[in-house]
Amino acid sequence: MKLIGPFKQIVTLANLPLRGKLSDEQLEIIIDGGILIENNTIQKVGNFIALQSENPGLEIETIEGEQIVLPAFVDSHTHICFGGNRANDFAMRNAGKTYLEIAESGGGIWSSVQHTRNASEEELLSTLLQRIDFLISLGITTIEVKSGYGLDVENELKMLRIIKKAQEKTKATLVPTCLSAHLKPRDFEGSNQEYLEYIITEILPKVKEEKLAGRVDIFIEKSAFQPEESKAFLLKTKDLGFEITVHADQFTPGSSRIAVEVGAQSADHLEATIDEDIEFLAQSNTVATALPGASLGLGEKFTPARKLLDAGAILAIASDWNPGSAPMGNLITQASILATFQKLSTAEVIAGITFRSAYALGLTDRGRLENGLKADFVTFKTDNFQNVLYNQGSLTAENIYIDGNKV
């Protein structure tokens, strides 16, 4: 066994509820604490000196100076496997061009599809690993990664195989998601419904056969797929044995209700969610995932996080890191800004990027510092955990631990 400490503060997140609003007074904060680890798992969290005296002969990893520790963060929605970039989209959008005008000039999602299809496997793997390393440096050790820039059998499988290769080269946990239903590709001859059937019959059986992903996503929006065809698609994917998640209510309301009706693990975006659908989400186990990076990238309103929490929903916060609408990738900065605009407590934000975000991925073995859970945690050189969000991402992580080992 190994004892790591002493830490000025350990914020365990123990005993916090999965859903609804939280106050900072509910946080368990252990002063001068230590974390006892064996076999990649937390055995006990408590006073450092007491743990040391109770367990003579322990290996001690001494923490120098004043540091606080939090559970490692979980980014439950990213698109970080892609080729090229869309800096020109960002410039055009800020100059007043519409989404349609940008797409017609060669930008938009289709631009990323072309760049990703043309990129070599080596290039995609290299850039994916660089982005993973950046997220790890922020203290994020569990990362969802979507396909969705291939949009045909060959290139969707290429993306998912690269994500699988990346898992072999990183200590972070990658959760692959098949987003072949990102939009109908321009070179597909047929209707939206025919393309969705193509995914069901041609892409997903191969994904399942090669065990490339256990989750499927779809973008329900006027510019992508319509509600009824999307619902039918999601039910078919469930029948194939996949978990599902949904890009919902980004620009128009209604699709979050579909996510709940089909039992999706999460409904992500929700910037356009209306009050009655907030109540519908709150009464379900579908996680409402806010993506403040997309709001910042597009200049759109934020997910109504305050209303969702007050209604009793499960709120996660993720980065949506992608080359178009959310190029920043810094989850801590985004979550801090969301807190400012939505008046979220520090406890609500930290819960939203740890155990609540893990739940959106079907993971219950991480996101808290408790006995029996995965020993993933992050330290910051400060004497007050509140400084992490207060500095809005500029207070960088000091040490990141995965399975109890410093990376």
Secondary structure as GFF3:
##gff-version 3
##sequence-region A 1 407
A	DSSP	beta_strand	2	11	.	.	.	ID=ss1
A	DSSP	three_ten_helix	24	26	.	.	.	ID=ss2
A	DSSP	beta_strand	29	38	.	.	.	ID=ss3
A	DSSP	beta_strand	41	47	.	.	.	ID=ss4
A	DSSP	alpha_helix	48	54	.	.	.	ID=ss5
A	DSSP	beta_strand	59	62	.	.	.	ID=ss6
A	DSSP	beta_strand	68	71	.	.	.	ID=ss7
A	DSSP	beta_strand	73	75	.	.	.	ID=ss8
A	DSSP	alpha_helix	87	94	.	.	.	ID=ss9
A	DSSP	alpha_helix	99	104	.	.	.	ID=ss10
A	DSSP	alpha_helix	109	118	.	.	.	ID=ss11
A	DSSP	alpha_helix	121	137	.	.	.	ID=ss12
A	DSSP	beta_strand	140	146	.	.	.	ID=ss13
A	DSSP	alpha_helix	153	169	.	.	.	ID=ss14
A	DSSP	beta_strand	173	181	.	.	.	ID=ss15
A	DSSP	alpha_helix	192	198	.	.	.	ID=ss16
A	DSSP	pi_helix	199	203	.	.	.	ID=ss17
A	DSSP	alpha_helix	204	209	.	.	.	ID=ss18
A	DSSP	beta_strand	215	219	.	.	.	ID=ss19
A	DSSP	alpha_helix	227	239	.	.	.	ID=ss20
A	DSSP	beta_strand	243	248	.	.	.	ID=ss21
A	DSSP	alpha_helix	255	261	.	.	.	ID=ss22
A	DSSP	beta_strand	266	269	.	.	.	ID=ss23
A	DSSP	alpha_helix	275	282	.	.	.	ID=ss24
A	DSSP	beta_strand	287	290	.	.	.	ID=ss25
A	DSSP	alpha_helix	292	298	.	.	.	ID=ss26
A	DSSP	alpha_helix	305	311	.	.	.	ID=ss27
A	DSSP	beta_strand	315	317	.	.	.	ID=ss28
A	DSSP	alpha_helix	331	342	.	.	.	ID=ss29
A	DSSP	alpha_helix	346	352	.	.	.	ID=ss30
A	DSSP	alpha_helix	355	360	.	.	.	ID=ss31
A	DSSP	beta_strand	377	380	.	.	.	ID=ss32
A	DSSP	alpha_helix	387	390	.	.	.	ID=ss33
A	DSSP	beta_strand	399	402	.	.	.	ID=ss34
A	DSSP	beta_strand	405	406	.	.	.	ID=ss35
###
